[in-house]
Amino acid sequence: LAHVKGNPTAIRYRDEILQRHLLPVIGVQREMFQQDNSRPNNVRVNMDFLVNQNINVLPTPFKSLDLDSIEHYWDELCLRLRQRQLQPQTLHELR
């Protein structure tokens, strides 16, 4: 997870998430990458960036939360956070 202050624009998503956090960990094999359907993620500038980096993007069903596997990961993350004895109260503790 990466914390980005403010509302991510398409350019900020590319520069602050994809370049800074995804590229170092995606690996030489260029594993499959999945993102959600938020607007900044799916604009041409970011889709072109992923294609130019040879990153395979798993298509995400349009507006179908039940079929979007990322939503299940978010649910699991929230569940695990709620199960902790000491739940994070601040952003610093969450990190």
Helices and strands as residue ranges (DSSP letters): H 10-12, I 13-22, H 23-26, H 39-42, H 44-52, H 69-83, H 91-94
